[in-house]
Every structure is written in C-alpha cells, then in structure tokens.
Amino acid sequence: MPNLIRHLTSFLCLGAAVPGWIGAVEFSQEQFLVSHSVTGIGSGLQMQSDAPSPLDFVDRPAGTQVQGVASVEASTQPLFDGLSQATLGAAHYRFDSRTLILAMAGIVGTDGIAVRPLLTGTREARLNQPDLRPGDCADCTVLSDQVYLGAINAQRSFQGFLPRSGLASQPIPFAFIAGLTTKYFWEELEGDDYLAQALNLDAGLQLEIGLDYDPVSNQSQRDLIFEFSGFELLPTSQRSEIDGFVKEERGENRWHLGLSWREAWPSLASGTRLGITQKSEGGKWPGIAVEGNFKRCLFLRTGYDGSTWASGMTLNWRMIGVHYAMQKHPLGMTWYQLALQAAWPP
C-alpha cells in the first residue's frame, strides 16, 4: 500500500512537472464551468450529496464518499437544449476505510457549427441592397467540436475525536478528508485545423463534525460539514493552435467554500441536509442547496448558485443507483443528466 500511494501521488503531481504551455481553466475556458455532476445540487455548489456519484469529484475534490468497495457509472447529458452532448463514464475503488481513488473519462460533442461568411457593407447598405445580405448558408462549411476529458482523484480521510474538557463531557467525533485531482482535456474542431489541450490540478478539504454523537451506537444524528475546494491551482496556460498560430490563454484560480448541516431522523430511517456555498466566480450572495432522503432509498434535491438552478433525484436499490438531474443555465436548459451506477458489495 505505501508503494501504491507513492506511485499514485507521483501521477497526481504530474501537472506540476509539465511545461508551462499545458494547463487548464476547469478543463476548458468556459464550457466546464458547467457542472457534470449528476446529483443535481447546482453548478459546482459545495454541498456533497448523501447519495454521492463517482462523477461528483469533478466539482468537489474531497468528500466524495461513494458507497461500496468499488463502483462504475455511465452518464448521458444533452446540454443546453441539445446544443452539446456529453457522454461520461466514472468509477471508484476503495483501498481501505481511509483511501479512495476515483476516475472519469468522457467526450463532449457539439455538431452543426456553421461557418458563415463575413458580412459585407454597412447595415444600411444591406437593407437597401439584397445581394449584400447573407444567404441561407446552404453551402456553408459545417464543423464539429469534440472535447475529450480525463481526470483522476485520490482522497484520504482521517478520523478522531476533538479534545474534551473533562471525562464527563460529550465526545465530539470528526472526520477530515483531503483530495487531489489531476485533469486533462484535448479538444479538436473537426473540419478545421483547431486543437487545444490542457492539464491542471484541483485540491479540496472537508471537515465533518458530529454534534450529537452516541457512544453506544457510535453514530451521530446531527453533523456540521465544512468544505473547501481550489481549482486550476497551477500557474499554467491553455495551449490552442489554429492554422499554425499558437495562442496561450492564462486562466484564473477559483475557489469554492461551503458549509452544510445534516440532520438524521432515525425513527423514519431518513434525513435532510441544507448547505450554502460561496464561489470566487459567483456574486456576493452565496448559493443554497437542500436535500432530503427517505430510508436512504429515494433522494430529492435542489440548488441555486446565483446563475444556475438545478434539481434532481437518486433512487438506490441494493447495488444499483439511478441519478437524474436537470439544470437551468444561462446557456440553455439541460433537461436531463442521467446516470446509472452499480456498486459492489452493496
């Protein structure tokens, strides 16, 4: 296990050793500020679902505590009223109770990009001379944009109890989780000579404190969770090339800070969770998310981060989970992000 952890750490730190022309702005400059998480809590809201999906680590590098020793997941996501189509796969494997690794790969395709001719003349001239107006673009070149994604994440958890004021004081357990993600993308515009690629690192921390701990059952029914994620941590640039011209685009670092409250209802075998998130790329008001579950079988959730509203649900049955989410984004409506997850053992 120590050798495995060393090799994994070396891979995750690969981004720190590559030349400066490789980097990313959340995979791509703007497109991947959109959440591909299928738990439907909004675009990068820093509240982990209590029915986590392996894809969640793209938004939250720490705290993606997927159930089971291992799981696989497949997701289809027609984005922005069908403008783009994302097809993604993810998996996780738990080496022990403290060490977790997750990975994802996928493709986001955008077809039917018409290359229209430049407009000639002034606006007034085009109003008076029909021959200057653009046609129906029947002969326009049509391009297809393909973005290939890959990411790997490692998380390590540490558990213990906060210092007590005396033997009669209530023990307060805590769980601290640290995570690191290496992510890469390759983009090509089919029908043209445009290529882009990038590699970068994300990191996250999560602290969970049990406020209502029962030493007999070794469980807490009321928890407070702090989460912090940093994105695009390397001072590198995205490299783009078109017709032999190379351009480097420097992106900005981003951070998300979240606080959530989880309340269990043992008599109903159910629970609720409420969270707020402040994002560096967001406005002055934090986003908010809420989730409820019934017998840890049916999960319902919704969230709003100031620009994107999302809702979703999860249905768990033994070793099978089905995730559904929908997002209303400024670029358009994503009516469904659907994923099927299988874990073992259940």
C-alpha positions in Angstrom: 0.0 0.0 0.0 2.8 2.6 0.8 4.3 2.0 -2.7 0.9 2.3 -4.3 0.2 5.6 -2.6 3.6 6.9 -3.7 3.0 6.0 -7.3 -0.5 7.5 -7.2 0.9 10.7 -5.6 3.5 10.9 -8.3 0.8 10.7 -11.0 -1.4 13.2 -9.4 1.5 15.7 -9.2 2.4 15.2 -12.8 0.8 18.5 -13.6 3.4 20.3 -11.6 6.2 19.0 -13.7 4.9 19.6 -17.2 5.9 22.6 -19.3 4.0 25.9 -18.8 2.1 25.6 -22.1 0.0 22.9 -20.6 -2.8 24.0 -18.2 -6.5 24.4 -17.9 -9.3 26.7 -16.9 -11.6 24.0 -15.5 -10.8 21.7 -18.4 -11.8 24.4 -21.0 -12.2 28.1 -20.7 -16.0 28.4 -20.2 -17.7 25.1 -21.1 -16.6 23.2 -18.0 -17.7 25.8 -15.6 -21.0 23.9 -16.1 -21.4 21.0 -13.7 -21.3 17.5 -15.0 -22.3 16.2 -11.5 -25.5 14.0 -11.7 -26.5 14.7 -8.1 -28.3 17.8 -9.3 -27.2 20.3 -6.5 -26.3 23.0 -8.9 -23.3 24.2 -10.9 -20.5 23.4 -8.5 -22.3 24.0 -5.2 -20.0 22.9 -2.4 -22.5 20.5 -0.8 -21.9 16.8 -1.2 -25.0 14.7 -1.7 -25.6 11.9 0.8 -26.0 9.6 -2.2 -22.7 10.6 -4.0 -21.9 9.7 -7.5 -18.3 9.0 -8.7 -18.7 11.9 -11.1 -19.0 14.3 -8.2 -15.3 14.7 -7.6 -15.0 16.9 -10.7 -16.9 19.6 -8.7 -15.7 18.6 -5.2 -12.1 17.1 -5.0 -12.7 16.0 -1.3 -15.6 14.3 0.4 -16.9 12.1 -2.5 -17.5 9.1 -0.2 -19.1 6.7 -2.7 -20.6 3.6 -1.1 -19.1 0.2 -1.6 -15.6 -1.1 -2.3 -15.9 -0.2 -6.0 -18.4 1.2 -8.4 -18.8 2.1 -12.1 -21.1 4.7 -13.6 -22.2 5.8 -17.1 -23.9 9.1 -17.8 -25.6 10.8 -20.8 -26.1 14.5 -20.7 -27.6 16.5 -23.6 -26.6 20.1 -22.6 -28.2 23.5 -23.3 -31.3 22.5 -25.1 -29.4 19.9 -27.1 -26.6 22.2 -28.2 -23.9 19.8 -26.9 -24.0 16.1 -25.9 -21.8 14.8 -23.1 -21.2 11.1 -22.6 -19.2 10.3 -19.5 -18.0 7.3 -17.5 -16.6 7.2 -14.0 -15.5 4.6 -11.4 -14.2 4.4 -7.9 -12.2 1.9 -5.8 -11.6 1.9 -2.1 -8.3 0.5 -1.0 -9.2 0.6 2.7 -11.5 2.6 5.0 -9.4 5.7 4.6 -8.1 5.7 1.0 -10.2 6.2 -2.1 -9.5 6.7 -5.8 -11.9 7.9 -8.5 -11.5 8.4 -12.2 -13.6 9.7 -15.1 -13.4 9.9 -18.8 -15.8 11.2 -21.4 -16.5 13.2 -24.5 -18.5 16.4 -25.1 -19.5 16.9 -28.7 -21.1 19.9 -30.4 -22.2 19.3 -34.0 -23.6 21.6 -36.7 -21.3 24.6 -36.2 -21.9 26.6 -39.4 -19.0 28.8 -40.7 -20.9 31.8 -42.1 -19.2 34.3 -44.5 -18.3 37.7 -43.2 -20.9 40.4 -43.7 -20.1 42.9 -46.4 -21.1 46.6 -46.5 -22.8 48.6 -43.8 -26.1 47.8 -42.1 -27.8 50.5 -44.2 -26.3 49.1 -47.4 -27.5 45.6 -46.6 -31.0 47.0 -46.0 -31.1 48.6 -49.5 -29.1 46.0 -51.5 -30.4 42.4 -51.1 -27.3 41.0 -52.8 -25.2 42.1 -49.8 -27.3 40.1 -47.3 -26.2 36.6 -46.2 -28.0 33.7 -47.8 -29.4 30.6 -46.2 -25.9 29.2 -45.7 -26.7 26.0 -47.7 -23.1 25.9 -48.9 -21.5 26.9 -45.5 -18.9 24.6 -44.1 -20.2 22.8 -41.0 -17.8 21.9 -38.2 -18.0 19.6 -35.3 -16.3 20.3 -31.9 -15.1 17.3 -29.8 -13.7 17.6 -26.3 -12.1 14.5 -24.7 -11.9 14.6 -20.9 -10.0 12.6 -18.4 -9.4 13.0 -14.6 -8.2 11.0 -11.7 -8.7 11.8 -8.0 -7.3 10.4 -4.7 -8.8 11.0 -1.3 -7.5 10.2 2.2 -9.6 10.5 5.3 -8.5 10.9 9.0 -10.9 10.3 11.9 -10.7 11.0 15.6 -12.3 13.0 18.5 -11.9 16.6 19.4 -10.2 17.4 22.7 -12.6 17.0 25.7 -12.8 19.4 28.6 -13.3 16.5 31.0 -14.3 12.9 31.3 -17.9 13.8 31.8 -18.0 16.0 28.6 -19.7 14.7 25.4 -17.2 13.2 22.9 -17.3 15.0 19.6 -16.0 13.0 16.6 -14.6 14.5 13.5 -13.6 13.2 10.0 -11.1 15.1 7.9 -10.8 14.4 4.2 -8.2 15.7 1.7 -8.4 15.2 -2.0 -6.3 15.9 -5.1 -7.4 15.8 -8.7 -5.4 15.8 -11.9 -7.5 16.6 -15.0 -6.8 16.8 -18.7 -8.6 17.7 -21.9 -8.0 17.5 -25.6 -10.2 19.5 -28.0 -10.4 19.4 -31.8 -12.6 21.2 -34.2 -13.3 18.6 -36.9 -13.3 20.2 -40.4 -10.8 22.9 -39.4 -7.2 23.0 -38.0 -8.0 23.9 -34.4 -6.6 22.0 -31.5 -6.4 22.7 -27.8 -5.1 20.8 -24.8 -4.7 21.4 -21.1 -3.7 19.8 -17.8 -4.1 21.1 -14.3 -4.7 20.3 -10.6 -7.6 20.7 -8.2 -7.5 20.2 -4.4 -10.1 20.0 -1.7 -10.6 19.7 2.1 -13.6 18.6 4.1 -14.1 18.6 7.8 -17.2 16.8 9.3 -18.0 17.3 13.0 -20.6 15.1 14.8 -22.6 17.3 17.1 -25.0 14.6 18.5 -22.7 11.6 19.0 -24.0 8.5 20.7 -21.1 6.4 22.1 -23.3 3.3 22.3 -24.3 3.2 18.6 -21.1 5.0 17.5 -23.2 7.3 15.4 -24.1 11.0 15.2 -27.6 12.2 14.2 -26.5 15.8 13.6 -23.4 16.8 11.7 -21.8 20.1 10.6 -19.7 19.9 7.4 -17.1 22.4 6.2 -15.8 22.1 2.6 -13.2 24.0 0.6 -12.1 23.4 -3.0 -9.4 25.1 -5.1 -9.4 24.8 -8.9 -6.8 25.4 -11.5 -4.0 25.6 -8.9 -1.1 25.5 -11.4 0.1 28.8 -12.8 0.0 27.4 -16.4 -1.9 28.3 -19.6 -4.1 26.5 -22.0 -2.5 26.0 -25.4 -4.5 26.4 -28.6 -3.4 26.1 -32.2 -5.2 27.0 -35.4 -3.6 27.1 -38.8 -0.2 27.1 -37.3 -0.9 30.0 -35.0 -0.3 29.1 -31.3 -2.1 31.0 -28.5 -1.7 30.6 -24.8 -4.5 31.6 -22.5 -3.9 32.1 -18.8 -6.9 31.3 -16.6 -7.7 32.4 -13.1 -7.6 30.3 -10.0 -11.0 29.6 -8.5 -12.2 28.5 -5.1 -15.5 27.3 -3.5 -16.3 27.4 0.2 -19.2 25.5 1.6 -21.0 24.9 4.9 -23.8 22.4 5.4 -25.9 20.9 8.2 -27.1 17.3 8.1 -29.9 16.1 10.3 -30.9 12.4 10.6 -34.3 11.2 11.5 -33.7 7.7 13.0 -37.4 6.9 13.6 -38.0 7.3 9.9 -34.6 6.0 8.7 -34.4 9.2 6.7 -32.6 12.6 6.8 -32.2 16.1 5.5 -29.3 18.3 4.5 -29.0 22.1 4.0 -26.0 23.9 2.7 -24.6 27.3 1.4 -21.7 27.9 -0.9 -19.7 31.0 -1.7 -17.8 30.8 -5.0 -14.9 33.1 -6.2 -16.6 33.3 -9.7 -20.0 33.9 -8.2 -21.7 37.0 -6.9 -21.7 38.5 -3.4 -24.6 36.2 -2.4 -23.9 32.6 -1.6 -25.7 29.7 -3.4 -28.0 27.4 -1.4 -28.9 23.7 -1.7 -31.2 21.3 0.1 -31.5 17.5 0.0 -33.9 15.1 1.7 -33.9 11.3 1.7 -36.4 8.6 2.6 -35.0 5.4 4.1 -31.8 6.2 2.1 -33.5 4.9 -0.9 -35.1 8.0 -2.5 -33.2 11.2 -2.5 -34.6 14.6 -3.7 -32.5 17.7 -4.0 -32.4 21.2 -5.5 -30.0 24.1 -5.5 -29.3 27.6 -6.9 -25.9 29.3 -7.2 -26.9 32.7 -8.4 -26.8 31.8 -12.1 -27.7 28.2 -12.4 -30.7 26.4 -10.9 -30.7 22.6 -10.6 -32.8 19.8 -9.2 -32.5 16.1 -9.2 -33.2 12.8 -7.6 -31.5 9.5 -6.8 -33.1 6.1 -6.5 -31.0 3.4 -4.8 -31.9 -0.3 -4.7 -29.3 -2.7 -3.3 -26.2 -2.3 -5.5 -27.9 -0.2 -8.2 -28.3 3.6 -8.2 -30.0 5.8 -10.8 -29.2 9.5 -10.8 -31.3 12.2 -12.5 -30.6 16.0 -12.7 -31.8 19.0 -14.7 -30.1 22.4 -14.9 -31.3 25.8 -16.0 -28.1 27.5 -17.1 -27.7 30.9 -18.9 -26.5 29.0 -22.0 -29.7 27.0 -22.1 -31.8 24.3 -20.4 -30.4 20.9 -19.7 -33.5 18.8 -19.3 -31.7 15.7 -18.0 -28.4 14.4 -16.8 -28.9 10.7 -16.4 -26.5 8.2 -14.9 -26.6 4.5 -13.9 -24.4 3.4 -11.1 -23.5 -0.1 -10.0 -21.5 -0.8 -6.8 -20.2 -3.9 -5.0 -20.6 -5.0 -2.4 -23.9 -3.2 -1.8 
